[in-house]
Amino acid sequence: MPQTIAQAIHHEIIIKKSRFICCVQPVQDRATAQTIVDALWQEHPGAAHVCWALLAGGQSAAVDDGEPSGTAGRPMLEVLRHQDLEGVLATVVRYFGGVKLGAGGLVRAYTDCVAQALLKAEKVTLQRMVTLQCSLPYALEGWLRRELDQANATLLNVLHQTSVSMQWSMPEADRAALVARINEGGQGRIDWLQHWPQ
């Protein structure tokens, strides 16, 4: 099951006088990642490179930022993939120390910097959520609220009309068990809704 990290973690290494400043942090999309990278350039105007990798579904990216092709962004992305992470941005700001590291040295430096930062990161399991909605008699509203509470579902909307419509989100893994309990307890008086009433 994919995981993300709870908060931003920083790690710094120095290799042959080059300084590599890494940050791994939870980020959901490329636009947010680009904003963070732009801010790093503002914060580190003297840096030689700001390389980054984002693992976020269809918005993933790997950017070498002037380092030889395939020596920074791609290895950083592979570290994130190897740890089964999702929604994580890894950035590395490099200050060049005057000694060339070669392609292999660069790959090791960027890989190690990200891997070391991730060792300190608290990982959080990502749960796929679903939204469910149903209509029921007023007499069953309190009962359904208690069922949702016990299932750790988050109530999103309640609409009182000729009947009560309720909408909630919950982990997809718990859906079948809750739907079965609601159907049984509702004794045929629960109508599952495809669309939220207007």
Secondary structure, DSSP 8 states (H G I E B T S, - for coil): --EEESS-EEEEEEETTEEEEEEEEE--SHHHHHHHHHHHHHH-TT-SEEEEEEE-GGG-EEE-TTSSTTSSHHHHHHHHHHTTB-SEEEEEEEE--S---HHHHHHHHHHHHHHHHHHTS-EEE---EEEEEEEE-GGGHHHHHHHHHHTT-EEEEEEESSSEEEEEEEEGGGHHHHHHHHHHHHTT--EE-SS---
